[in-house]
Amino acid sequence: MSTPEVQTWQLRARFAAALSTMYGAEVPAYTTLVEVSEAVNRDYVATHPKAERLGSIERVTAERHGAIRVGTPAELSSVADLFAAFGMYPVGYYDLREAASPVPVVSTAFRPVDAVELARNPFRVFTSMLATRDSRFFGDDLRPRVDAFLDRRTLFDPQLIADARRIAADGGCATDTAQDFVARAVGAFALSREPVDRAWYTELTAVSAVAADIAGVPTTHINHLTPRVLDIDDLYRRMSERGIAMIDAIQGPPRWDGPDVLLRQTSFRALAEPRRFREADGSVADGTLRVRFGEVEARGVALTRKGRERYDAAMASTDTDTDTVAVWGDFFPRTDDEMASQGLAYYHRGDPSAPVVYEDFLPASAAGIFRSNLDTDAEAATGADQSGYSLNWMAGTIGHHIHDPYDLYDATAQEAPA
C-alpha cells in the first residue's frame, strides 16, 4: 500500500491546532493562557541551559491536551474509533469516583503510544464517561431518566465515525479528504447553542455539576484545552498579574530543587459563558453556565512502579505537613543519577541525562481541578459500589485494547530518545 498523502500524525497535528483555534474563539481567556505560556517558555529556555531535557521547545510549544466528557459506553466507543484516525489510542484507566474529591466518571486518555509519534505531535484527550450505573450517585428514580436522555441523542455523525474507521485502517487519507474530515471532527466538539432544559440541568447539578455538563445538554464539547509550560509557578504568577482568576493551588507535586516528576497542573477558574435556557413553560431565556476553564500543565520524568509508590507515599505525607518541600526530600533524591540508580524513574537506555517524559495523567489532580472550578458539588451517597466499572469492562465495551502506561514506558526506556 502506498503512503497516504496525509498521515495520521499529520491529521493529529491539524486536529489539535484546529481545536485550539475553535476553543480560543469560544473561550478568549484560553488564548491569553497560550500567549503567557509561550512567553514563559521562551524566557525559561533563555535562562536555563537544560530547559529542553524533557522535550524540545518546538514540541513543548505545540503540545496540548484536551478533555471531553461523554455519557454512555456507545458514545465512548465512537470516541475511540474517531481518535484512532488521528493515531490516538486509549492509555490507562482512571476512576475519579475514588478521588478525594469524587466525580461520577470513569476515564481513559487517548494519545499516541510510541516515542516517534509523541515527538511528532503529542496531542492527548482525557475522556470521561458518566458512571450512571453507580447507585451512590444515581438512584433508582434518576438513573433510567438519565439513560433515556442519553440514548435519545447522537453525539457523532455515523458517517464521521465510518470515515474515521477507514482512515485509521489506511493510516491516513488524501489531501482533499483530510481538510473535510478534520473540520467535521472539530465541529463535533463545538459548544452547542441549543437551549438547555433548565429544570433538568438543575436536577443533575444536585448530583454533580460534571453530571449536568455531560447529561444535561444534547451534545458534547471541549471542556478544556491545556498548553504545556516549563515553569508553571511563573505562569501562575503572570496570569494572576493579568487579573485572571486562577484556582487556589497548583495540583500535583511541589516545586523543589530536585527532578520534576509526573505532572503539575493548574487552571484559570471557569468563566460564566452565555447560554440559553428553556423554561418549564417552553419559553427561552438567556443565562450563563460556568463549567469550562483553561488548564496548563508542567510535565516531569515518568516514574517506575517503585517510584509511583514512593510518590503516593510522599503525597499522603504532604497532606498533613505544611513543609511539603522538606517532606519531598525525604522520599526522592535530588539528582537524576540517584533517581536512575534507585530505579525510581525512567531514562532512555539508563542514561540519567535522557529522561522519559511522563505522558499521562493523575486522577487526584484531575479531580482536584474539576472540583476547584465548580461553585458547588454534591458528595456520593454511602454504600458499596456494585456498578462493575473496571479497566477490563471499559476495554471490552469500547472494543479497543487499553494500554498499560508502564508497559509503554518500559518499551520507551529501551530506545534512544526520539
Phi and psi in degrees as a GROMACS rama.xvg file:
@    title "Ramachandran Plot"
@    xaxis  label "Phi"
@    yaxis  label "Psi"
@TYPE xy
-73.4613  154.659  SER-2
-69.4442  129.784  THR-3
-60.5954  152.332  PRO-4
-61.7487  -38.3861  GLU-5
-121.305  113.579  VAL-6
-83.2988  167.193  GLN-7
-58.7134  -38.0294  THR-8
-67.8091  -32.5547  TRP-9
-70.8257  -38.0121  GLN-10
-61.0862  -41.4005  LEU-11
-61.821  -44.3307  ARG-12
-62.3054  -42.4182  ALA-13
-65.907  -40.9155  ARG-14
-61.9597  -47.6073  PHE-15
-61.978  -44.532  ALA-16
-65.3395  -41.1986  ALA-17
-69.0198  -38.8823  ALA-18
-62.6558  -39.8815  LEU-19
-63.0011  -42.3895  SER-20
-63.1326  -44.8316  THR-21
-63.8031  -44.8768  MET-22
-66.5883  -36.6534  TYR-23
-62.5451  -34.6491  GLY-24
-70.4247  -35.3436  ALA-25
-77.503  -37.189  GLU-26
-129.128  86.1158  VAL-27
-56.1082  -30.0905  PRO-28
-63.1788  -23.9052  ALA-29
-63.8182  -39.0517  TYR-30
-61.2786  -40.3898  THR-31
-61.5629  -42.4953  THR-32
-59.3594  -43.6227  LEU-33
-64.1879  -44.0712  VAL-34
-61.9962  -43.3525  GLU-35
-67.5463  -38.8769  VAL-36
-60.3418  -44.2478  SER-37
-64.8493  -37.7038  GLU-38
-66.9287  -43.2852  ALA-39
-60.19  -44.1533  VAL-40
-64.7513  -42.9914  ASN-41
-59.9454  -45.6771  ARG-42
-66.5592  -38.0803  ASP-43
-66.6157  -44.2741  TYR-44
-62.8543  -36.0095  VAL-45
-68.1375  -22.1248  ALA-46
-116.422  -2.93259  THR-47
-127.51  108.701  HIS-48
-58.4099  -28.7615  PRO-49
-104.848  26.8533  LYS-50
-60.7647  -28.4719  ALA-51
-98.6577  20.6187  GLU-52
-65.207  -23.4854  ARG-53
-113.251  31.6229  LEU-54
127.259  144.206  GLY-55
-64.7302  156.222  SER-56
-63.2584  -29.6153  ILE-57
-64.9022  -45.51  GLU-58
-64.5468  -47.4631  ARG-59
-60.8242  -40.9113  VAL-60
-65.3399  -37.8545  THR-61
-80.5658  -16.4142  ALA-62
-68.467  138.703  GLU-63
-146.012  149.917  ARG-64
-129.802  147.852  HIS-65
-116.168  172.377  GLY-66
-140.536  134.133  ALA-67
-133.282  165.231  ILE-68
-135.658  134.773  ARG-69
-127.249  171.597  VAL-70
-108.133  -25.3793  GLY-71
-134.421  161.832  THR-72
-58.378  -37.2472  PRO-73
-64.3453  -39.9966  ALA-74
-66.1684  -40.387  GLU-75
-65.0692  -36.8414  LEU-76
-63.7351  -40.4027  SER-77
-63.6871  -40.43  SER-78
-59.2674  -44.2044  VAL-79
-60.6507  -42.1866  ALA-80
-67.6175  -39.3768  ASP-81
-64.6585  -48.2508  LEU-82
-70.3011  -24.2148  PHE-83
-60.9719  -30.4836  ALA-84
-65.9524  -19.1748  ALA-85
-102.701  11.5807  PHE-86
69.9856  33.4029  GLY-87
-119.527  125.408  MET-88
-127.527  153.254  TYR-89
-68.1072  130.163  PRO-90
-131.728  121.556  VAL-91
80.7821  155.87  GLY-92
-126.133  127.273  TYR-93
-123.249  125.72  TYR-94
-111.164  95.7749  ASP-95
-76.2652  -6.51492  LEU-96
-68.0108  -23.3893  ARG-97
-95.8566  1.50235  GLU-98
-71.8843  164.444  ALA-99
-59.6479  -33.4028  ALA-100
-111.002  86.6425  SER-101
-64.4216  140.065  PRO-102
-127.231  134.401  VAL-103
-79.2465  60.1027  PRO-104
-140.773  154.494  VAL-105
-117.991  145.64  VAL-106
-139.973  161.453  SER-107
-141.64  171.619  THR-108
-123.419  131.166  ALA-109
-97.6995  124.712  PHE-110
-159.542  166.746  ARG-111
-62.9026  154.072  PRO-112
-117.485  -2.94342  VAL-113
-124.854  160.226  ASP-114
-62.8904  -38.2933  ALA-115
-63.8521  -45.5283  VAL-116
-66.4409  -37.5456  GLU-117
-65.1809  -38.2901  LEU-118
-66.9168  -34.4476  ALA-119
-68.8627  -46.4403  ARG-120
-166.773  113.783  ASN-121
-94.2047  34.1252  PRO-122
-61.4654  136.075  PHE-123
-132.661  148.636  ARG-124
-131.415  112.776  VAL-125
-76.7085  119.923  PHE-126
-122.458  120.218  THR-127
-109.414  143.809  SER-128
-119.829  135.085  MET-129
-65.1223  131.264  LEU-130
-92.2346  69.9137  ALA-131
-69.1867  -20.1386  THR-132
-78.1697  -6.05096  ARG-133
-86.0397  107.261  ASP-134
-68.8081  -11.9079  SER-135
-69.5113  -22.0155  ARG-136
-109.549  -37.952  PHE-137
-121.026  108.309  PHE-138
-76.8024  177.826  GLY-139
-63.5617  -26.2092  ASP-140
-80.658  -43.2598  ASP-141
-79.1487  -39.7577  LEU-142
-55.7985  -49.482  ARG-143
-63.2675  -30.3165  PRO-144
-72.7537  -37.4705  ARG-145
-64.4582  -46.5063  VAL-146
-61.6689  -39.8702  ASP-147
-65.2566  -41.3093  ALA-148
-61.3488  -45.488  PHE-149
-67.0217  -36.8532  LEU-150
-68.5516  -22.8951  ASP-151
-79.7352  -17.3017  ARG-152
-99.0261  158.207  ARG-153
-126.332  106.561  THR-154
-72.6949  -36.3082  LEU-155
-126.075  132.574  PHE-156
-57.0441  124.862  ASP-157
-54.4144  -32.4568  PRO-158
-67.8859  -36.221  GLN-159
-60.5802  -44.0113  LEU-160
-68.9796  -38.3679  ILE-161
-63.0303  -42.341  ALA-162
-64.2193  -38.7168  ASP-163
-62.0153  -42.5588  ALA-164
-62.4661  -40.5105  ARG-165
-66.8805  -43.9165  ARG-166
-64.419  -40.1791  ILE-167
-61.1754  -42.2004  ALA-168
-66.3607  -33.9986  ALA-169
-86.6042  -12.2794  ASP-170
76.2736  19.2474  GLY-171
146.695  -163.022  GLY-172
-159.722  178.996  CYS-173
-73.7497  160.127  ALA-174
-59.8576  -46.0748  THR-175
-67.1563  -32.8061  ASP-176
-68.5398  -38.5991  THR-177
-58.8587  -46.5966  ALA-178
-61.6387  -44.2161  GLN-179
-67.9685  -42.1481  ASP-180
-64.2612  -46.2825  PHE-181
-62.0692  -42.0458  VAL-182
-61.265  -42.8418  ALA-183
-68.6494  -37.4412  ARG-184
-64.8781  -43.7405  ALA-185
-63.1196  -41.9533  VAL-186
-59.9947  -27.7088  GLY-187
-67.0103  -16.3797  ALA-188
-113.602  13.8046  PHE-189
-76.1708  148.592  ALA-190
-68.1416  127.136  LEU-191
-74.0637  144.217  SER-192
-99.7472  5.59365  ARG-193
-68.4377  138.072  GLU-194
-58.0132  144.752  PRO-195
-97.0158  134.112  VAL-196
-69.9399  108.855  ASP-197
-62.0307  -45.1912  ARG-198
-63.1467  -43.2113  ALA-199
-65.8194  -44.5158  TRP-200
-62.2614  -41.2054  TYR-201
-65.3882  -39.873  THR-202
-62.7121  -42.0429  GLU-203
-70.446  -32.5418  LEU-204
-62.2093  -29.8116  THR-205
-64.7055  -25.24  ALA-206
-82.2405  -52.1665  VAL-207
-171.762  138.031  SER-208
-62.84  -30.6237  ALA-209
-68.0411  -40.3534  VAL-210
-60.233  -40.7157  ALA-211
-65.4478  -38.7857  ALA-212
-65.9247  -27.7896  ASP-213
-87.7862  -53.6939  ILE-214
-104.892  3.61825  ALA-215
-98.0064  1.21729  GLY-216
-133.151  158.239  VAL-217
-83.5708  -7.68098  PRO-218
-135.224  172.369  THR-219
-102.631  174.459  THR-220
-163.125  164.32  HIS-221
-66.053  122.217  ILE-222
-82.5099  -40.1883  ASN-223
-160.106  156.935  HIS-224
-122.627  143.237  LEU-225
-127.669  110.638  THR-226
-76.4586  164.927  PRO-227
-106.697  138.121  ARG-228
-128.126  150.303  VAL-229
-88.7167  -18.7132  LEU-230
-139.409  93.3788  ASP-231
-74.0981  -25.7786  ILE-232
-68.7052  -40.7245  ASP-233
-64.6331  -41.5563  ASP-234
-59.9562  -45.8825  LEU-235
-58.4435  -43.7065  TYR-236
-64.9163  -46.2346  ARG-237
-65.8924  -39.7528  ARG-238
-64.1563  -42.1428  MET-239
-62.8769  -39.2072  SER-240
-64.4456  -25.0008  GLU-241
-82.9432  1.84676  ARG-242
83.1253  15.1484  GLY-243
-93.4183  122.741  ILE-244
-71.055  120.095  ALA-245
-98.7316  159.164  MET-246
-65.0973  168.926  ILE-247
-68.1969  -23.8879  ASP-248
-151.161  163.781  ALA-249
-88.2211  125.224  ILE-250
-82.3595  145.569  GLN-251
106.69  -160.429  GLY-252
-67.5845  160.011  PRO-253
-78.1263  164.482  PRO-254
-74.7384  132.294  ARG-255
-154.183  -177.486  TRP-256
-94.8079  9.48376  ASP-257
-100.505  -173.805  GLY-258
-61.4427  134.426  PRO-259
-68.6998  135.886  ASP-260
-123.706  149.689  VAL-261
54.0294  -111.521  LEU-262
-151.064  132.238  LEU-263
-116.576  139.449  ARG-264
-139.902  148.938  GLN-265
-151.956  179.839  THR-266
-160.054  160.42  SER-267
-81.6945  151.418  PHE-268
-66.672  146.281  ARG-269
-56.3716  138.146  ALA-270
-98.8027  149.762  LEU-271
-71.7094  116.055  ALA-272
-105.579  139.075  GLU-273
-62.6236  129.8  PRO-274
-139.591  155.615  ARG-275
-101.744  141.553  ARG-276
-123.38  138.795  PHE-277
-94.6793  124.4  ARG-278
-87.2112  172.113  GLU-279
-61.6149  -28.8836  ALA-280
-87.083  4.73576  ASP-281
93.1029  -10.6668  GLY-282
-73.8767  161.445  SER-283
-117.206  131.384  VAL-284
-129.068  154.061  ALA-285
-81.3371  148.766  ASP-286
-162.898  -165.264  GLY-287
-138.766  155.076  THR-288
-130.203  147.497  LEU-289
-124.42  85.8637  ARG-290
-131.925  -16.2079  VAL-291
-108.711  143.873  ARG-292
-144.127  176.323  PHE-293
-115.544  113.683  GLY-294
-101.162  153.761  GLU-295
-138.596  150.196  VAL-296
-135.197  153.78  GLU-297
-126.44  122.647  ALA-298
-100.416  144.957  ARG-299
-120.556  -161.511  GLY-300
-77.5298  144.316  VAL-301
-73.4285  135.559  ALA-302
-94.5543  145.565  LEU-303
-71.602  175.695  THR-304
-58.7514  -41.5508  ARG-305
-62.3445  -42.8543  LYS-306
-65.3947  -37.2049  GLY-307
-67.6585  -36.4267  ARG-308
-61.848  -41.1221  GLU-309
-63.887  -41.9221  ARG-310
-61.3794  -47.1188  TYR-311
-61.3  -39.5656  ASP-312
-66.1732  -39.8543  ALA-313
-64.3874  -43.6899  ALA-314
-64.6037  -37.7361  MET-315
-64.4521  -35.8583  ALA-316
-71.8676  -37.1998  SER-317
-70.7724  -17.2816  THR-318
-63.405  -26.2003  ASP-319
-116.382  5.68645  THR-320
-127.494  128.391  ASP-321
-75.9078  -25.5704  THR-322
-91.6843  74.4629  ASP-323
-65.5284  -34.2974  THR-324
-65.4605  -42.4028  VAL-325
-63.1467  -41.296  ALA-326
-63.2719  -40.7077  VAL-327
-59.1121  -39.9204  TRP-328
-65.6906  -18.5208  GLY-329
-76.7417  -17.844  ASP-330
-108.932  -30.7556  PHE-331
-126.355  139.562  PHE-332
-71.7088  164.824  PRO-333
-97.3251  6.61338  ARG-334
-133.872  153.71  THR-335
-64.4733  -34.4462  ASP-336
-58.6153  -45.1526  ASP-337
-70.7893  -37.6117  GLU-338
-59.1295  -43.5849  MET-339
-67.9301  -45.8341  ALA-340
-66.2651  -28.5252  SER-341
-89.383  -0.114009  GLN-342
67.4215  33.1762  GLY-343
-93.866  -23.6876  LEU-344
-140.223  163.347  ALA-345
-93.2543  135.863  TYR-346
-137.766  141.399  TYR-347
-60.8235  119.113  HIS-348
51.7071  33.7164  ARG-349
73.7529  8.60362  GLY-350
-85.773  112.341  ASP-351
-61.9915  -15.9589  PRO-352
-85.8883  -1.57165  SER-353
-126.046  72.6302  ALA-354
-63.3309  148.6  PRO-355
-89.927  123.238  VAL-356
-70.0425  139.196  VAL-357
-73.0107  123.482  TYR-358
-108.768  3.86313  GLU-359
-118.164  -154.527  ASP-360
-133.704  163.959  PHE-361
-117.073  116.987  LEU-362
-59.5453  -36.7246  PRO-363
-64.4847  -40.5648  ALA-364
-67.9361  -42.5798  SER-365
-61.3856  -46.4223  ALA-366
-64.7553  -38.3296  ALA-367
-62.363  -41.3199  GLY-368
-71.0938  -41.3509  ILE-369
-53.5521  -50.3998  PHE-370
-72.0443  -32.7038  ARG-371
-65.5304  -20.2435  SER-372
-100.033  12.0195  ASN-373
-110.213  142.558  LEU-374
-68.3957  -43.3701  ASP-375
-146.095  159.879  THR-376
-155.915  155.516  ASP-377
-97.9151  161.187  ALA-378
-99.2426  156.712  GLU-379
-70.5602  148.462  ALA-380
-69.3685  157.371  ALA-381
-75.1963  159.695  THR-382
133.21  169.27  GLY-383
-79.3036  147.615  ALA-384
-86.4404  112.23  ASP-385
-116.283  23.5311  GLN-386
-75.3795  -29.1379  SER-387
84.5657  6.36503  GLY-388
-68.5225  136.901  TYR-389
-164.969  171.736  SER-390
-59.2587  -46.9264  LEU-391
-64.5922  -38.3065  ASN-392
-61.3185  -45.9145  TRP-393
-64.1822  -45.2014  MET-394
-59.5952  -44.2833  ALA-395
-66.2367  -36.0943  GLY-396
-67.9422  -43.007  THR-397
-89.7304  -10.2379  ILE-398
71.229  26.7723  GLY-399
-133.71  140.011  HIS-400
-64.2348  134.265  HIS-401
-100.637  115.558  ILE-402
-70.3264  143.363  HIS-403
-83.5199  121.354  ASP-404
-55.8656  -38.0182  PRO-405
-65.9569  -35.9144  TYR-406
-61.8922  -40.1797  ASP-407
-66.9969  -42.2209  LEU-408
-67.3541  -37.5943  TYR-409
-58.2185  -43.8856  ASP-410
-68.664  -42.6724  ALA-411
-62.6508  -37.339  THR-412
-66.1463  -20.3346  ALA-413
-81.8914  -9.65505  GLN-414
-103.22  160.617  GLU-415
-72.0389  154.518  ALA-416
-56.6232  140.959  PRO-417
